[in-house]
Amino acid sequence: MPAVVTDQFRILNASNFVDSLLDDTNNSYYVFLGLPNPTISSPQGPVGFGRSSDWNVNPVPSPIDNLQYISNYRDTGMFGKKITNANVRRVVKKYSWTKNARYDMYRHDYSILKNPSPNGETNLYNTNYYVMNSDYRVYVCIDNGSSGSDPKGKRSLDEPTFTDLEPTAAGSDGFIWKYLFTISPSDVIKFDSTEYVVLPNNWDTTTDTQIQNIRESGNSDINKNQIKTVYIDNAGSSAKSVYREGSHTVDILGDGKEGKALVTVSSTGVITDVIVVAGGYGYTYGIVDLGTVQLSSTIEAVNLAKLIPIIPPSKGHGYDVYKELGADKVLIYARFDDSTKDFPTDTHFSQVGIIKNPQQYSSDVLYTGSQYNSLSSVKLQDGIDISHPDNLIGVGITQSVNDGVARGYVASYDPETKVLKYFTDRSLHFINADNQTDGPSVTTQSKVLSFESSSNNIVSVNPNAAFEGSVDQTFSGISTIVDSKQINLGVEFTNGLANSEINKKTGDVIYIDNRSVVKRDLRQKEDVKIILEF
């Protein structure tokens, strides 16, 4: 049977996701960066699992969505930042007001069967029926001067700038606009883009005076102002007049109440104007009662007018902007800078993701911190003698431990604090780097072991970045002194070692994006913007 997943379902899913982010204390979502070595070969030869030798040359490989890869994304993740109310917004496609452009009007009845927009769109949310002006104010087009005889309408000549609660003309170009809201300066800084308009959070509950006034003025249950315009699809025929000349106040019938319109009829019996004088309430459809305007009860169908009351979303324009503007996309923002050692600048990354509900390290308790470092760390005794720490990124390292050999990849090295950060993933333990094919060293190489606080050195397996370093077994704590300056390391060390702050086997990776390698630097900040479409 034919079926459709409706736009309202997508809007609902976007709203539910935002609510899950912001209102559900049982959930913690984080934007994370990971995979610093997408092209480096594993110590045993081929490029490792989930990587490619031409990662940056050809289009970056599309992420693979299965449980094996999801767990690997967690393994190669490095650090994350919690998503909060300040960093998530619903967004819609941006239409900036431009002089002399045509804009569609809001209509509830665009469809594939009839009443497509002048541009041929069959869905309201694909039309350009709203705009953002040069002052970041957002308006819905209530009337663009169109009619059945002129379906394209007029060109917009006057930029709307007002903040009135009721629909208003911006000038004399025939357009009527409804002001919705002004994007706050802080949201412009964080969320503005060339493609999307950001919507305020918590529209239905906020006590922000401006939004509250718009929302409450759109509640037609209280204000009896639901219907704002009536579209003249057919003005009637002048060949044989069936309507009385003059201006007539008539009822808007249907399943709502108290709607009224003023209908103007020319001397030839053609309807020239319809003005809503009472918007009423409770309508999902309306019919203009022209019975009192008809010249005779016996009229010819060919001469009849067709007037369409335009039904706003929900209770009225401005009451629910998410439904009114079709908000089925969510923009998430995160900034990674050098403000904390949790976010090392001496590293690279090639994946951006979102993870839900990771747990604390060695615990089944939900991690709820504002940020995390998911790398393991070693405080070295004497540091590493190497020309540039950047040369270490992605290098394989090993250490002889009690049960065999521990393995890892360098993710970061800070020569000032002598802290080396690393991660371990299956590339180090597959005999053939990216699969489970057997080999002569499977018994020793496939055993996953942890680095230890011991006298055994940590050794590079890459001859082009050769080094050895000993663990500073005497160091414990979260800060160190360098040149009389105390530096917070971000994680707690015990005998020279520190674990990830999260359990990397937990959490649902709900978004992953493969990118060309980005090299972090002290002089730059990464502003990450993720668009989720539902």
C-alpha positions in Angstrom: 0.0 0.0 0.0 1.2 3.5 -0.7 2.6 5.3 2.4 4.6 8.3 3.3 6.7 9.4 6.3 5.3 12.9 6.8 7.1 16.2 7.3 5.5 16.4 10.7 7.1 13.1 11.7 10.5 14.6 10.8 9.9 17.8 12.7 8.8 15.7 15.7 11.9 13.6 15.5 14.1 16.8 15.4 12.2 18.1 18.4 12.5 14.9 20.3 16.2 14.8 19.6 16.7 18.3 20.9 14.6 17.5 24.0 16.7 14.4 24.6 19.8 16.5 24.4 18.6 19.3 26.7 15.9 18.1 29.0 16.7 14.4 29.7 19.1 14.1 32.6 19.6 10.5 31.7 21.4 11.4 28.5 24.8 13.0 27.8 25.8 13.7 24.2 29.3 14.7 23.1 30.9 16.0 19.9 34.3 14.2 19.5 37.3 14.3 17.2 39.4 11.2 16.3 41.5 9.2 14.0 44.8 11.2 13.8 46.4 8.6 11.4 44.0 7.7 8.6 46.8 7.0 6.0 49.7 5.6 8.2 50.5 2.0 7.8 50.1 -0.2 10.8 53.4 -1.6 12.3 52.8 -4.9 10.5 52.4 -3.5 7.0 49.2 -2.4 5.3 47.2 0.7 6.2 45.2 -0.1 9.3 41.5 -1.0 9.8 39.2 1.8 8.7 41.9 3.8 6.9 43.1 4.2 3.4 46.4 5.1 1.8 44.7 7.8 -0.4 42.4 9.1 2.3 43.2 12.8 1.4 43.6 12.3 -2.3 40.4 10.7 -3.4 37.1 11.7 -1.9 37.4 10.8 1.8 35.8 7.4 2.2 32.2 7.3 3.3 31.8 6.1 6.9 30.6 2.5 7.3 27.6 2.0 9.5 27.9 -1.4 11.2 28.7 -2.5 14.7 32.3 -3.4 13.9 33.1 0.1 12.6 31.1 1.8 15.3 33.3 0.3 18.0 36.4 1.2 16.0 35.3 4.9 15.9 35.1 4.8 19.6 38.6 3.3 19.8 40.2 5.9 17.6 38.4 8.8 19.2 40.6 11.3 21.1 38.5 13.9 23.0 35.0 15.2 23.2 32.9 18.2 24.3 29.4 18.0 25.8 26.5 19.3 23.8 24.5 21.8 25.9 21.6 24.2 25.5 24.0 26.8 24.3 25.3 24.6 21.5 22.3 23.1 19.8 19.6 24.7 17.7 17.0 23.7 15.1 17.7 25.3 11.7 15.8 25.8 8.4 17.0 26.6 5.0 18.1 30.3 4.6 16.2 32.7 2.4 17.7 36.1 2.7 15.5 39.0 1.6 16.6 40.4 -1.7 15.0 43.3 -3.5 13.1 42.4 -6.7 12.9 38.7 -5.8 9.7 36.7 -5.9 8.6 34.9 -2.7 5.9 32.3 -2.2 3.2 33.0 0.3 2.4 30.6 3.2 -0.3 28.2 2.1 -1.4 25.0 3.9 -2.6 23.3 0.7 0.5 23.0 -1.6 0.4 19.5 -3.0 1.2 17.2 -5.9 -2.5 17.0 -6.8 -3.3 20.7 -7.0 -2.2 24.1 -5.9 1.5 23.7 -6.5 3.5 26.8 -5.8 4.3 29.2 -8.6 7.8 27.7 -8.8 6.2 24.2 -9.1 6.9 23.0 -5.6 4.4 20.6 -4.2 5.4 20.9 -0.6 5.2 24.0 1.6 8.6 23.4 3.2 10.3 23.5 -0.2 9.0 26.9 -1.0 10.6 30.3 -0.1 7.7 31.6 2.0 9.8 33.1 4.7 12.9 35.4 4.7 15.6 36.7 7.0 16.2 40.4 6.6 19.5 42.3 6.9 19.0 42.7 10.7 18.5 39.0 11.3 14.8 39.3 11.7 12.7 36.5 10.3 9.3 36.9 8.6 6.7 34.7 7.0 5.0 35.9 3.8 1.3 36.0 4.4 0.4 37.6 1.1 2.6 38.1 -2.0 -0.1 39.7 -4.1 -0.8 36.5 -6.0 -4.2 35.2 -7.1 -5.6 32.6 -9.5 -5.2 35.1 -12.3 -1.7 36.0 -11.3 -0.2 32.9 -9.5 3.4 34.1 -9.5 2.5 37.2 -7.5 4.5 40.4 -7.3 8.2 41.1 -6.8 9.3 42.1 -3.3 10.5 45.7 -3.3 10.3 46.8 0.3 12.4 45.0 3.0 10.3 44.1 6.1 11.9 45.6 9.2 9.0 46.0 11.6 8.4 43.9 14.8 4.6 44.3 15.0 2.7 41.4 16.4 0.1 41.4 13.5 0.9 40.9 9.8 1.9 44.2 8.2 2.8 45.6 4.8 6.5 46.5 4.5 5.7 49.2 1.9 3.5 49.5 -1.2 4.7 46.4 -3.1 1.7 44.4 -2.1 3.5 42.0 0.3 2.1 41.3 3.8 4.6 39.8 6.3 4.3 38.3 9.7 7.3 39.0 12.0 8.4 35.9 14.0 11.7 36.6 15.8 15.1 38.1 15.7 18.2 35.9 15.8 20.2 36.8 18.9 23.8 38.1 18.4 25.2 35.1 20.2 23.4 32.7 17.9 24.6 34.6 14.9 28.2 34.2 16.1 27.9 30.4 16.8 25.3 29.2 14.3 25.0 31.5 11.3 25.9 30.0 8.0 25.3 30.7 4.3 22.8 27.9 4.2 20.7 27.9 7.3 18.6 30.1 9.6 18.9 29.3 13.3 15.7 29.1 15.4 15.5 29.8 19.1 15.3 27.0 21.6 12.3 26.3 23.8 9.9 28.3 21.8 6.9 26.8 23.6 8.2 27.5 27.1 10.6 30.4 27.0 9.9 33.5 29.1 11.9 35.7 26.7 9.5 38.7 26.4 9.9 39.1 22.6 9.2 35.4 21.8 6.5 35.1 24.5 4.6 38.0 22.9 4.8 36.5 19.5 3.8 33.0 20.7 0.9 34.3 22.8 -0.4 36.6 20.0 -0.5 33.5 17.8 -2.8 31.6 20.2 -6.1 32.0 18.4 -7.9 30.1 21.2 -7.5 33.3 23.2 -7.2 36.0 20.6 -9.7 34.7 18.0 -7.3 35.7 15.2 -6.4 32.5 13.5 -7.1 33.1 9.8 -5.0 36.0 8.3 -5.8 35.9 4.6 -8.1 34.6 2.0 -6.7 33.6 -1.4 -8.7 34.6 -4.4 -8.3 31.6 -6.6 -11.3 32.5 -8.9 -12.8 36.0 -8.7 -15.9 35.1 -10.5 -16.9 35.9 -14.1 -17.9 39.3 -15.5 -19.7 37.6 -18.4 -22.8 37.1 -16.3 -22.6 38.7 -12.9 -23.7 36.6 -9.9 -22.5 38.8 -7.1 -23.8 42.1 -5.8 -21.6 45.1 -6.2 -20.2 46.6 -3.0 -18.4 45.6 0.2 -19.9 42.8 2.2 -19.0 41.3 5.5 -19.5 37.5 5.3 -18.9 34.5 7.5 -16.0 32.1 7.2 -17.6 28.7 7.7 -15.9 25.3 8.3 -14.9 23.5 11.4 -13.8 26.7 13.2 -15.8 29.6 14.6 -16.1 33.4 14.4 -14.1 34.0 11.2 -15.3 36.9 9.1 -14.2 38.5 5.9 -14.9 41.7 4.0 -15.5 40.9 0.3 -15.4 43.7 -2.3 -17.3 43.2 -5.6 -16.9 45.4 -8.6 -19.6 46.8 -10.8 -19.2 43.8 -13.1 -19.7 41.3 -10.3 -16.0 40.3 -10.0 -14.5 40.0 -6.5 -11.6 42.4 -6.3 -10.5 42.1 -2.7 -11.0 40.0 0.4 -9.9 41.2 3.8 -10.1 39.1 6.9 -11.8 41.2 9.6 -12.1 38.5 12.2 -9.7 35.5 12.2 -11.7 33.3 14.4 -10.3 30.0 15.9 -10.4 26.3 15.6 -10.2 26.0 11.8 -8.6 23.2 9.9 -10.5 24.2 6.8 -12.7 27.2 5.9 -15.3 28.1 3.3 -16.3 31.8 2.6 -20.1 32.0 2.8 -21.0 34.2 -0.3 -24.7 33.3 0.0 -25.7 36.8 1.1 -23.6 38.3 -1.8 -25.2 36.2 -4.5 -27.8 38.0 -6.8 -29.9 34.9 -7.1 -30.2 31.5 -5.5 -30.1 30.1 -9.0 -26.6 30.6 -10.3 -24.5 29.1 -13.0 -21.5 27.1 -11.8 -19.2 28.6 -14.5 -19.5 32.0 -12.9 -18.8 31.0 -9.3 -15.9 32.4 -7.3 -13.4 30.3 -5.4 -12.0 31.8 -2.2 -9.6 29.8 -0.1 -9.1 30.8 3.6 -5.4 30.0 4.3 -5.1 28.0 7.5 -2.1 28.8 9.6 -0.1 26.0 11.4 -1.3 24.9 14.8 -3.3 27.7 16.5 -1.9 30.5 14.4 1.1 32.2 12.9 3.9 32.4 15.5 2.4 30.0 17.9 4.8 27.1 16.9 7.7 28.3 14.7 9.1 24.7 14.4 6.0 23.5 12.6 5.5 26.8 10.8 9.0 26.8 9.3 9.4 23.0 8.9 12.3 22.6 11.4 13.5 19.1 10.6 17.2 19.9 10.9 19.4 20.4 14.0 22.7 22.2 14.1 25.2 21.3 16.8 28.2 23.5 17.5 31.4 22.7 19.4 34.6 24.6 19.8 38.0 22.9 20.4 40.8 25.3 21.3 43.9 25.3 23.5 42.1 26.1 26.7 42.5 22.7 28.2 45.0 19.8 28.0 42.0 17.6 27.3 42.2 19.0 23.8 45.8 18.6 22.7 46.9 21.0 19.9 49.8 18.9 18.9 47.7 16.3 17.1 45.7 15.7 13.9 42.2 14.5 13.4 40.2 13.1 10.4 36.9 12.1 12.0 34.2 14.2 13.7 31.4 12.3 15.5 28.7 12.5 18.1 28.5 9.9 20.8 25.6 9.4 23.2 26.0 8.2 26.8 29.6 7.0 27.2 30.3 5.7 30.7 33.0 6.5 33.1 36.3 4.5 32.8 36.0 1.1 34.6 32.5 1.9 35.6 28.9 1.5 34.4 28.1 5.1 35.6 27.2 7.6 32.9 29.9 10.1 32.2 28.5 13.6 32.6 31.5 15.9 32.5 31.6 19.0 30.3 34.4 17.4 28.2 36.6 14.4 28.2 39.9 13.0 27.0 39.6 9.5 25.7 43.3 9.0 25.1 45.6 7.1 27.4 48.7 9.0 28.6 52.2 8.4 29.7 54.4 10.9 31.6 57.9 10.3 30.3 61.0 10.7 32.5 63.3 12.5 30.1 61.1 13.4 27.2 61.8 12.6 23.5 64.6 14.0 21.5 62.9 14.6 18.2 62.9 17.6 15.8 59.2 18.2 15.7 56.5 16.5 17.8 54.2 16.5 14.8 56.4 13.8 13.3 55.3 11.4 16.0 51.5 11.6 15.2 50.3 8.1 14.2 53.6 6.4 15.0 53.3 2.9 16.5 54.7 2.3 19.9 55.3 -0.8 22.0 56.4 -1.7 25.5 57.5 -5.1 26.9 55.1 -5.9 29.7 54.6 -9.0 32.0 52.4 -10.9 29.6 53.9 -9.9 26.3 53.9 -6.6 24.3 51.6 -3.6 24.7 50.9 -1.6 21.6 49.5 1.8 20.7 49.5 4.7 18.3 50.8 8.1 19.3 48.1 10.8 19.2 49.9 13.6 20.8 53.2 14.6 22.4 53.8 17.7 24.5 57.6 18.4 24.9 56.9 20.9 27.6 55.1 18.5 30.0 56.7 15.3 28.5 53.2 13.8 28.2 52.7 11.3 25.4 49.1 10.4 24.6 48.1 7.3 22.6 45.3 5.1 21.6 44.9 1.4 20.8 42.7 -0.1 18.1 42.4 -3.4 16.3 44.8 -2.4 13.5 47.6 -3.1 16.0 46.3 -6.6 16.8 45.1 -7.9 13.4 48.0 -9.9 11.9 47.2 -8.4 8.5 46.3 -4.9 9.8 42.7 -4.8 8.6 41.2 -8.3 8.9 41.2 -11.5 10.9 43.5 -13.6 8.6 45.7 -16.0 10.6 49.5 -15.5 10.8 52.5 -16.9 12.6 52.5 -14.3 15.3 48.8 -14.4 16.2 49.5 -15.8 19.7 51.6 -12.8 20.8 50.4 -10.0 18.5 46.7 -10.4 18.9 46.8 -10.3 22.7 45.6 -6.8 23.8 47.8 -5.6 26.7 48.1 -2.3 28.6 51.2 -0.2 29.0 52.7 -0.5 32.5 54.5 1.7 34.9 57.8 -0.1 34.8 61.5 0.4 33.8 60.8 -1.1 30.3 61.0 1.7 27.8 58.3 2.7 25.4 59.8 2.3 21.9 58.8 3.6 18.5 58.4 1.0 15.8 58.8 3.5 13.0 62.4 3.9 11.9 61.6 7.4 10.5 60.6 8.6 13.9 62.7 6.4 16.2 62.7 7.1 19.9 62.7 5.4 23.3 61.3 6.9 26.4 61.0 5.7 30.0 57.9 6.0 32.2 58.2 8.5 35.0 57.1 6.0 37.7 57.4 8.6 40.5 54.8 11.0 39.0 51.3 11.0 40.3 48.7 13.8 40.2 46.9 16.0 37.8 49.4 18.9 37.4 53.1 19.3 36.9 55.6 22.1 37.3 57.5 23.4 34.2 59.8 26.4 34.6 58.2 27.4 37.9 54.8 27.3 36.2 52.1 24.9 37.3 50.3 23.2 34.4 47.1 21.2 34.7 47.3 18.0 32.7 43.6 17.4 32.5 43.7 13.8 33.7 44.9 12.1 36.9 48.2 10.2 36.6 49.2 7.3 38.8 52.9 6.3 38.7 53.3 8.0 35.3 50.2 6.6 33.6 46.7 8.0 33.0 43.7 6.3 31.6 40.9 7.5 29.2 38.2 9.4 31.1 35.5 7.3 29.4 35.0 3.6 28.9 35.7 3.4 25.2 33.6 0.3 24.8 30.4 2.2 25.8 28.3 4.9 24.1 26.3 5.0 20.9 28.0 6.7 18.0 25.1 8.4 16.3 27.0 10.5 13.8 30.4 10.1 12.1 32.0 12.2 9.4 35.2 11.4 7.6 37.3 14.5 6.8 40.6 15.2 5.2 43.3 15.3 7.9 43.2 18.5 9.9 46.4 19.5 11.8 45.7 21.2 15.0 47.9 24.1 16.1 48.2 26.5 19.0 47.2 29.4 16.7 43.9 27.9 15.6 40.6 26.9 17.0 38.3 24.3 15.5 34.7 25.4 15.3 32.7 22.3 14.5 29.2 22.6 13.1 27.2 19.5 12.4 23.8 19.4 10.6 21.6 16.5 11.4 18.6 16.1 9.1 15.6 14.0 10.3 
